[in-house]
Amino acid sequence: MKRCFYVVLLVTLIILAGCATGKGDAYSMSLYRAVAPEEGVTYVVGHRNPDSDTVCTAIAYAKLRTALGFNTVAVIPGKMNKETQYVLDYFKVETPELLEDAAGKNIILVDHADYQQAVPNMDKANIIEVMDHHQPAGLSFENNLVYRSAPIGATATMVYNEYKVNHVRIDRKTAGILAAAIMSDTNNLKKERTTEADRIYLAELCKKAGIQKPKKFYKAMKSEGRSFEGLTDEEIMLTNYKEFEFSGHIAGIASVDNPDDDALWEFVDRMDKAMAAYAQKTDAEHIFMKLDADGDEGQEDFTVFLYCGKGAEEVAKKSFPNAQTVNGHLVCTPKLNRTNDVVPALKDTYEGMAK
């Protein structure tokens, strides 16, 4: 029977805010020495279909560990989206190499803790550390590891905290990509999950990065991210796609912003077809998509909730019983958040069906 020993660090808001004043201790170094491999390179990698938080935190965290004396390299698990590429290009940060197979490698996971979202063969890797701001998922370990988890808006906030705790100076470029990551994952501090720590650290990082007009920078980021020029419909669907396991069911959940308010239902039809085509290539039993759209003037923004797969319609309707049916699709107002709304609702539905 596998035995798992966890070094659990609950990074609370109080600790984060306290570190924002410059206070901290050297606890991280002793933990690194306890679990880090003595030989070979360690790879820092985020989840598949990478977003700005997962890529930027991997780069920044690898740089921190390198400064602390560890042979650490940031890698990406797949093609980056346009928003993330814009961020790296803006701050002139080199795009990390692609990691296609994790087997036998020393790994640090950031922004996820789930084999379903990880690089292939992650179960055959030597995972030495996890840093994430989501709920723990189905990972198992043979070895000791450092596990950092915090209920905050972005993993980037946690990474910047590690710079402060270890008294490592952060350069302008790294501060810039971490600031962008916090903006991206919190919708520029507007998501419900956003904490005071995210706000304090974003302000600090913007100052260090020379981002004088954060709102303007965020708008440019999102504008680039909503541009699907040159992408196939399947690539659009996969720009922000994650797979989850719920009571033995594998479900993929995509999140896409409607690029053209005047052509919403045409775009919905395209995404329906893209989901159906992708369903033939994946092991996911059901595929869902939250397609966010802007409401008319004076009206709330909303989500069109799409579904694909045998039984997916039943799951979707049970998960969102208050949704309206418009043009044969479920419409949820106000718009849904994947982490706070979609995942918990689907989890409850699948658990209820399993009883």
DRENSE-418814 format. One line per 8 residues: number of its first residue (from 0); their letters; for each residue z, x, y of C-alpha. Coordinates in nm, 3 decimals, always signed. Layout:
NUM = A = Z:X:Y ~ ...
//
This chain:
0 = MKRCFYVV = +0.000:+0.000:+0.000 ~ -0.101:+0.139:+0.335 ~ +0.179:+0.230:+0.569 ~ +0.121:+0.225:+0.938 ~ +0.350:+0.394:+1.190 ~ +0.303:+0.293:+1.551 ~ +0.421:+0.464:+1.866 ~ +0.417:+0.159:+2.090
8 = LLVTLIIL = +0.410:+0.199:+2.467 ~ +0.433:-0.127:+2.655 ~ +0.296:-0.036:+2.999 ~ +0.453:-0.310:+3.210 ~ +0.372:-0.409:+3.563 ~ +0.699:-0.258:+3.684 ~ +0.615:+0.081:+3.530 ~ +0.264:+0.074:+3.672
16 = AGCATGKG = +0.375:-0.027:+4.018 ~ +0.651:+0.232:+4.005 ~ +0.401:+0.503:+3.923 ~ +0.196:+0.391:+4.222 ~ +0.471:+0.535:+4.440 ~ +0.416:+0.874:+4.281 ~ +0.706:+0.859:+4.038 ~ +0.653:+0.929:+3.668
24 = DAYSMSLY = +0.749:+1.150:+3.380 ~ +0.585:+1.373:+3.123 ~ +0.622:+1.144:+2.821 ~ +0.248:+1.140:+2.752 ~ +0.218:+1.510:+2.680 ~ +0.483:+1.505:+2.410 ~ +0.317:+1.205:+2.245 ~ -0.024:+1.372:+2.257
32 = RAVAPEEG = +0.120:+1.682:+2.089 ~ +0.272:+1.465:+1.816 ~ -0.050:+1.291:+1.713 ~ -0.351:+1.479:+1.846 ~ -0.552:+1.681:+1.593 ~ -0.512:+2.056:+1.626 ~ -0.875:+2.130:+1.548 ~ -1.209:+1.971:+1.623
40 = VTYVVGHR = -1.335:+1.741:+1.893 ~ -1.193:+1.397:+1.966 ~ -1.428:+1.123:+2.083 ~ -1.327:+0.851:+2.328 ~ -1.530:+0.534:+2.281 ~ -1.522:+0.170:+2.384 ~ -1.657:-0.147:+2.226 ~ -2.016:-0.223:+2.129
48 = NPDSDTVC = -2.246:-0.379:+2.393 ~ -2.051:-0.171:+2.645 ~ -1.954:-0.294:+2.990 ~ -1.832:-0.100:+3.292 ~ -1.464:-0.101:+3.193 ~ -1.529:+0.033:+2.843 ~ -1.771:+0.308:+2.956 ~ -1.591:+0.422:+3.270
56 = TAIAYAKL = -1.250:+0.434:+3.106 ~ -1.389:+0.642:+2.819 ~ -1.537:+0.893:+3.064 ~ -1.224:+0.910:+3.279 ~ -0.984:+0.933:+2.986 ~ -1.184:+1.209:+2.816 ~ -1.177:+1.401:+3.142 ~ -0.800:+1.362:+3.171
64 = RTALGFNT = -0.736:+1.482:+2.814 ~ -0.969:+1.777:+2.873 ~ -0.760:+1.868:+3.177 ~ -0.450:+1.850:+2.956 ~ -0.601:+2.101:+2.715 ~ -0.757:+1.882:+2.445 ~ -1.114:+1.909:+2.317 ~ -1.222:+1.558:+2.413
72 = VAVIPGKM = -1.566:+1.404:+2.471 ~ -1.660:+1.059:+2.600 ~ -1.932:+0.874:+2.408 ~ -2.090:+0.530:+2.430 ~ -2.142:+0.289:+2.138 ~ -2.475:+0.150:+2.255 ~ -2.711:+0.094:+2.545 ~ -2.531:+0.036:+2.874
80 = NKETQYVL = -2.596:-0.268:+3.091 ~ -2.754:-0.235:+3.434 ~ -2.429:-0.278:+3.623 ~ -2.270:+0.018:+3.445 ~ -2.580:+0.232:+3.488 ~ -2.575:+0.151:+3.860 ~ -2.211:+0.265:+3.882 ~ -2.276:+0.596:+3.705
88 = DYFKVETP = -2.589:+0.662:+3.911 ~ -2.409:+0.576:+4.236 ~ -2.135:+0.831:+4.171 ~ -2.372:+1.078:+4.003 ~ -2.185:+1.074:+3.674 ~ -2.376:+1.178:+3.363 ~ -2.433:+0.915:+3.097 ~ -2.236:+1.001:+2.779
96 = ELLEDAAG = -2.407:+1.065:+2.448 ~ -2.447:+0.783:+2.196 ~ -2.209:+0.763:+1.898 ~ -2.374:+0.573:+1.612 ~ -2.133:+0.649:+1.325 ~ -1.757:+0.704:+1.351 ~ -1.697:+0.812:+0.988 ~ -1.485:+1.125:+0.960
104 = KNIILVDH = -1.445:+1.172:+1.334 ~ -1.131:+1.193:+1.548 ~ -1.142:+0.880:+1.763 ~ -0.963:+0.729:+2.061 ~ -1.047:+0.361:+2.114 ~ -1.046:+0.219:+2.465 ~ -1.084:-0.143:+2.577 ~ -1.078:-0.281:+2.220
112 = ADYQQAVP = -0.879:-0.272:+1.899 ~ -1.104:-0.452:+1.656 ~ -1.338:-0.328:+1.383 ~ -1.576:-0.616:+1.462 ~ -1.637:-0.468:+1.807 ~ -1.627:-0.102:+1.708 ~ -1.885:+0.161:+1.625 ~ -2.001:+0.139:+1.258
120 = NMDKANII = -1.768:+0.297:+1.000 ~ -1.470:+0.298:+1.234 ~ -1.255:+0.215:+0.931 ~ -1.351:+0.560:+0.796 ~ -1.258:+0.741:+1.119 ~ -0.937:+0.923:+1.209 ~ -0.813:+0.696:+1.488 ~ -0.544:+0.882:+1.679
128 = EVMDHHQP = -0.499:+0.657:+1.980 ~ -0.576:+0.310:+2.115 ~ -0.565:+0.203:+2.481 ~ -0.646:-0.163:+2.539 ~ -0.564:-0.466:+2.755 ~ -0.655:-0.733:+2.500 ~ -0.449:-0.880:+2.219 ~ -0.424:-0.650:+1.913
136 = AGLSFENN = -0.677:-0.728:+1.640 ~ -0.749:-0.627:+1.284 ~ -0.710:-0.250:+1.278 ~ -0.520:-0.063:+1.007 ~ -0.424:+0.303:+1.005 ~ -0.314:+0.563:+0.755 ~ -0.181:+0.802:+1.020 ~ +0.056:+0.801:+1.314
144 = LVYRSAPI = -0.103:+0.709:+1.644 ~ -0.033:+0.628:+2.006 ~ -0.096:+0.261:+2.081 ~ -0.097:+0.156:+2.447 ~ -0.135:-0.210:+2.532 ~ -0.073:-0.393:+2.858 ~ -0.144:-0.748:+2.980 ~ -0.341:-0.638:+3.286
152 = GATATMVY = -0.686:-0.690:+3.433 ~ -0.863:-0.371:+3.325 ~ -0.819:-0.078:+3.090 ~ -0.922:+0.139:+3.385 ~ -0.588:+0.056:+3.547 ~ -0.409:+0.201:+3.244 ~ -0.622:+0.517:+3.251 ~ -0.549:+0.580:+3.618
160 = NEYKVNHV = -0.181:+0.533:+3.539 ~ -0.211:+0.816:+3.286 ~ -0.350:+1.045:+3.557 ~ -0.045:+0.967:+3.769 ~ +0.207:+0.999:+3.485 ~ +0.067:+1.339:+3.389 ~ +0.035:+1.455:+3.753 ~ -0.337:+1.531:+3.715
168 = RIDRKTAG = -0.544:+1.514:+4.031 ~ -0.834:+1.270:+4.004 ~ -1.167:+1.368:+4.163 ~ -1.381:+1.141:+4.381 ~ -1.640:+1.058:+4.114 ~ -1.383:+0.965:+3.851 ~ -1.188:+0.759:+4.103 ~ -1.510:+0.580:+4.191
176 = ILAAAIMS = -1.605:+0.478:+3.839 ~ -1.248:+0.363:+3.764 ~ -1.248:+0.155:+4.083 ~ -1.580:+0.000:+3.978 ~ -1.439:-0.073:+3.632 ~ -1.138:-0.256:+3.776 ~ -1.365:-0.456:+4.006 ~ -1.595:-0.546:+3.719
184 = DTNNLKKE = -1.329:-0.659:+3.473 ~ -1.125:-0.855:+3.729 ~ -1.418:-1.007:+3.923 ~ -1.295:-0.805:+4.220 ~ -0.931:-0.910:+4.162 ~ -1.010:-1.282:+4.130 ~ -0.953:-1.330:+3.755 ~ -0.633:-1.498:+3.645
192 = RTTEADRI = -0.547:-1.193:+3.433 ~ -0.536:-0.968:+3.743 ~ -0.196:-0.809:+3.815 ~ -0.032:-0.638:+4.109 ~ -0.092:-0.308:+3.932 ~ -0.469:-0.370:+3.937 ~ -0.453:-0.447:+4.309 ~ -0.243:-0.143:+4.398
200 = YLAELCKK = -0.449:+0.097:+4.192 ~ -0.785:-0.040:+4.304 ~ -0.687:+0.016:+4.667 ~ -0.581:+0.374:+4.587 ~ -0.896:+0.449:+4.389 ~ -1.128:+0.307:+4.656 ~ -0.962:+0.533:+4.912 ~ -0.997:+0.839:+4.689
208 = AGIQKPKK = -1.358:+0.751:+4.605 ~ -1.460:+0.684:+4.965 ~ -1.548:+0.319:+4.899 ~ -1.492:+0.191:+5.252 ~ -1.624:-0.160:+5.192 ~ -1.513:-0.267:+4.842 ~ -1.654:-0.620:+4.872 ~ -1.997:-0.489:+4.964
216 = FYKAMKSE = -1.989:-0.236:+4.680 ~ -1.881:-0.503:+4.431 ~ -2.159:-0.735:+4.547 ~ -2.415:-0.459:+4.494 ~ -2.273:-0.391:+4.146 ~ -2.291:-0.755:+4.041 ~ -2.636:-0.800:+4.190 ~ -2.762:-0.513:+3.979
224 = GRSFEGLT = -2.579:-0.651:+3.675 ~ -2.744:-0.992:+3.713 ~ -3.088:-0.838:+3.722 ~ -3.254:-0.881:+3.383 ~ -3.580:-0.718:+3.485 ~ -3.742:-0.542:+3.193 ~ -3.507:-0.692:+2.930 ~ -3.607:-0.918:+2.643
232 = DEEIMLTN = -3.417:-1.245:+2.603 ~ -3.229:-1.098:+2.307 ~ -3.128:-0.796:+2.514 ~ -3.007:-1.030:+2.788 ~ -2.799:-1.223:+2.535 ~ -2.643:-0.899:+2.410 ~ -2.556:-0.751:+2.750 ~ -2.200:-0.880:+2.712
240 = YKEFEFSG = -2.161:-0.981:+2.349 ~ -1.858:-0.934:+2.122 ~ -1.778:-1.041:+1.768 ~ -1.439:-1.175:+1.659 ~ -1.280:-1.276:+1.330 ~ -1.101:-1.613:+1.329 ~ -0.934:-1.721:+1.003 ~ -1.203:-1.553:+0.796
248 = HIAGIASV = -1.492:-1.668:+1.017 ~ -1.698:-1.411:+1.208 ~ -1.805:-1.551:+1.547 ~ -2.009:-1.380:+1.814 ~ -1.937:-1.471:+2.176 ~ -2.184:-1.379:+2.449 ~ -2.117:-1.404:+2.822 ~ -2.412:-1.427:+3.061
256 = DNPDDDAL = -2.455:-1.518:+3.428 ~ -2.747:-1.743:+3.514 ~ -2.983:-1.526:+3.724 ~ -3.162:-1.816:+3.897 ~ -2.982:-2.135:+3.996 ~ -3.312:-2.322:+4.035 ~ -3.416:-2.253:+3.676 ~ -3.087:-2.306:+3.492
264 = WEFVDRMD = -3.206:-2.527:+3.207 ~ -3.514:-2.318:+3.147 ~ -3.284:-2.017:+3.111 ~ -3.051:-2.215:+2.882 ~ -3.348:-2.295:+2.657 ~ -3.444:-1.926:+2.644 ~ -3.088:-1.827:+2.549 ~ -3.079:-2.096:+2.277
272 = KAMAAYAQ = -3.387:-1.940:+2.121 ~ -3.254:-1.587:+2.159 ~ -2.929:-1.684:+1.986 ~ -3.118:-1.845:+1.698 ~ -3.333:-1.534:+1.653 ~ -3.034:-1.299:+1.665 ~ -2.845:-1.512:+1.414 ~ -3.094:-1.395:+1.150
280 = KTDAEHIF = -2.995:-1.032:+1.213 ~ -2.615:-1.051:+1.220 ~ -2.338:-1.131:+0.975 ~ -2.175:-1.364:+1.229 ~ -2.144:-1.718:+1.092 ~ -2.151:-1.875:+1.437 ~ -2.274:-1.751:+1.774 ~ -2.149:-1.894:+2.102
288 = MKLDADGD = -2.242:-1.822:+2.461 ~ -2.067:-1.900:+2.787 ~ -2.348:-1.917:+3.038 ~ -2.198:-1.923:+3.388 ~ -2.375:-2.098:+3.674 ~ -2.303:-2.156:+4.042 ~ -2.222:-2.510:+4.148 ~ -2.407:-2.679:+4.432
296 = EGQEDFTV = -2.260:-2.648:+4.779 ~ -1.909:-2.794:+4.778 ~ -1.895:-2.810:+4.397 ~ -1.717:-2.587:+4.145 ~ -1.893:-2.322:+3.942 ~ -1.933:-2.420:+3.578 ~ -2.013:-2.292:+3.229 ~ -2.281:-2.418:+2.993
304 = FLYCGKGA = -2.139:-2.353:+2.646 ~ -2.408:-2.280:+2.387 ~ -2.366:-2.259:+2.011 ~ -2.570:-2.161:+1.706 ~ -2.511:-2.176:+1.330 ~ -2.418:-2.436:+1.071 ~ -2.099:-2.607:+1.186 ~ -2.097:-2.435:+1.525
312 = EEVAKKSF = -2.147:-2.762:+1.714 ~ -1.835:-2.910:+1.556 ~ -1.633:-2.601:+1.642 ~ -1.758:-2.601:+2.002 ~ -1.682:-2.970:+2.061 ~ -1.335:-2.945:+1.906 ~ -1.262:-2.636:+2.116 ~ -1.366:-2.800:+2.444
320 = PNAQTVNG = -1.308:-3.175:+2.402 ~ -1.317:-3.236:+2.778 ~ -1.662:-3.085:+2.823 ~ -1.940:-3.309:+2.948 ~ -2.274:-3.333:+2.768 ~ -2.565:-3.256:+3.001 ~ -2.921:-3.214:+2.874 ~ -2.782:-3.193:+2.522
328 = HLVCTPKL = -2.545:-2.908:+2.605 ~ -2.172:-2.879:+2.671 ~ -2.081:-2.822:+3.036 ~ -1.729:-2.705:+3.122 ~ -1.582:-2.721:+3.473 ~ -1.438:-2.500:+3.611 ~ -1.621:-2.213:+3.447 ~ -1.464:-2.052:+3.143
336 = NRTNDVVP = -1.319:-1.706:+3.098 ~ -1.393:-1.552:+2.759 ~ -1.055:-1.382:+2.715 ~ -0.831:-1.653:+2.857 ~ -1.026:-1.969:+2.763 ~ -1.294:-1.923:+2.498 ~ -1.124:-1.690:+2.249 ~ -0.792:-1.883:+2.237
344 = ALKDTYEG = -0.970:-2.219:+2.207 ~ -1.195:-2.102:+1.923 ~ -0.901:-1.932:+1.750 ~ -0.701:-2.257:+1.753 ~ -0.997:-2.457:+1.624 ~ -1.074:-2.223:+1.336 ~ -0.706:-2.208:+1.240 ~ -0.687:-2.587:+1.246
352 = MAK = -0.994:-2.615:+1.023 ~ -0.844:-2.369:+0.774 ~ -0.533:-2.581:+0.715
//
